[in-house]
Amino acid sequence: MKGSSHAAIGAAAGAIAGYQVQPDLYTVIVSSLVGGASALVPDLDTNGLASNRITISKKFTQWLMQFVGIGILVAIAYQFFTTGFTPSIILYAGIGLLFFIVSRFITQRRMLTLTGIMVMWLGIVMHQSTGILLAGSYIVIASFLPHRSYTHSLLGLAFYAFILSHLQQEWAFEGLFVAGIAGYASHLIADMKLLPMNRRGVKWFAPLWNKEL
């Protein structure tokens, strides 16, 4: 199922869940947004809509690293021809080459890892926000997982619920928890094998039981 379809189903599920908590327009709208966003979270384990939207641009990062690397090498060459050889030239030349070489091996998945680390850092900076810190750790973990593994299981849902519980306390929005759970769960249900459009199912009980349902 496409990310846009998951988002639409999650938004509807989030709106319904939010309405059960507080039947007013503001709660329903915010809960719908939370549900739609949460429905995309399980697919952070692949290069889908969610991961591509939040990930730092791979091309920009490659360009920046190559620009810095070449800049260092040019500066070293200028220093060599103006002041002669010094031992530090070897060190800085190595750093410049490292920037250039590493930029050639950057993948979209590792950019997602970097994005997660930055979110974790943001959680530390923002008055020690445990919720944001946990959200960043989820992104980092998901960036190393194969598609439809732990993020598509009750274990992933439980971890996300733990994140939501902290965010709800920190942001004081009562419907956030139930809307997020509804959105995330809607993704897992929509990916189940019992639906005719899905060739693969969901490993609800991974890692204890890896049968796709």
N, C-alpha and C positions, 0 to 999 in steps of 0.2 A: 504494500500500500504506500502511496506517495505521502511525503511529509505534509503537504497541504491538506490531504484528506484526514490524516491523524490530527492535525491542528484543529480542523473544523469539528470533528467528533469530540475532541478534548475540550474545546470551548463550550460546546453544548453540555457536556457532562459537568464541567466546572460551574456553569451558570445554574444548573439544576441543584448541584450540591450547595452552592452559595445561597441560593434561595431558601433552602431548608434551614440554614443558619440564621439568616436575616433577610426577610422578604422586602427589600427595598432596591430601587434601581441602581444605586451606587454599588452596593454589595454584589448584585448580579453582574454588573459590567466588569468590575475588577475580578470577580471570581471566574468569569468567562475568559478574561485575558490570562489569568493564572493557569486555568485548565488547558487552554490552547498551547501555552508555552510548555507546560509540564508534559503534555502529550508528545512533544518532540524530544524530550530528554532521553528516553531509552535509546534513541538512534544516535547518541553521541559516540557510540562504538563503531560508527561508519561515517564515510564522507557524505552525509546527507544534509538536509536542509538546516537542521539545528547546528551541527558542527561547523558548517560553512559560514553560517551567519555570525557566530561568536568568535571564530578563529581569526587570529591576527593574519593578515595577508602574507601568504608564502612568497609571492613574487616581490612584494615590497621589502620583506626581510632579506631575501636573497640579494636584491639590488643594493640595499643599505650595507650589508656585510661586504659585498664586493667593492663598493665605493670606499668604505673605510679601509679595507685591505690594500687596495691600489693606492689610496692616499698615503698610507704608512710607507709603502714601498717607494713611492715617488719622493717622499720626504727624506727617506734614508739615502736614496741615490743622490739627492741634492747635497745632503750632509757629507757624503763620501767624496764628492767632487770638489767641495768647498773647504772642508776641514780635514779630510783624510780619513783613514780607517781607525775606528775605535771598537773595543770589544762589545759595546752596547749595540752596535749595528747588527750583529748576528742575532741577538735576542729580538730586537724589533722587527728584523726581516722575517724571523720565524713567526712572530705574531701576525704580521701582515699576510704571510702565506697561509697561515692557519685560518684566518678570517675568510680568505678567498676559497680555500679548499672545502671548509665546512659548509659554506653557502651552496656548494654544488650537490651536497648530500641531504639537504633539508627536505623533508616530506610534509605533506599536509597534516598527517597524524602527529608528527612531532611539534608542529605549530600549535595543534590543539593542546598538547602537553604543556607547552610554554604558556598558552592562554590560561590553563588551569592553575599553573604556578603563580601567574600574575593575579588571578582572582583570590588565591590564598593569601598573597601578600596584601591585597586590598583589604581582606578580612582582618588582618593583623593591624593595619593602619587605621581602619575605621573602628576605633575604640574596642579592639579585640572582639570583633563580631564572629562568634562561633558559627553562626549559620552560613555566612559568606565563606568562612574558612573551610567548612565542610563541603560547600558547593564546589569550591575550587578543587578539593581533594577528589570529589566525584568525577570531575572533568578529567583530571590527571589519570585516574584509574581507568576510566572509560576509553581513554586514548590508547591504551595498551591491550584492550580486550578484543577478541574476535566478535563479529556481528552476531546478534541474537544469542548472546551467552548470558553473563550475569546481570547485565542491565535489563534483560528481558526475563526476569525471574522474580520470585517473591523476595529473594535476598536483596535485589536491586531496589524493589519497591519499599522494603523495610528501611534501607539506608536512606532513600529519598524522603520517606516519612520522618525519619530522624532529623534530616536537614530542615524540612518544613516546620517541624515542631519548634526548632530554635528560631527560624525566621519569623514565625508567627508571634513568638514572645518578644522578639526584638523590634518588629515593625508594628505590633499591636493592631493587626487586621484579623478579626476573628474567623473569617471564612477562608483564609489562605490555606490552612492545613487540609480541610476537606476538599477544596477545589483542586489543589495540587494532587492529592491522592486520586481523585476521580479522573483527572486528566491523564496521569501516568498509567493508571489501571486500564483506562479506555484503550490506550495504545497496545497493551499486552493482549487484551481481549480481541481487538481488531486484527492482531497478527496471528491468532490461533488457527491451527490447521483445519478445524472443523468448518471454517468459512471457505467456500469454493474457490475464491480468488487467490488463496495462499497455498503455495506449493510446500512451504516449510511452516513449522509450528513454533510454539514457545516452550522453552524448558522451564516451566514454572518452579520446579523444585531443585534446580541445579544449585550446588554441585552434588546433592544427595541422590538425585534421580534425574538422569539426563534425557529422558524420553520426551520427544516433542508432542505437544498436545494441540 
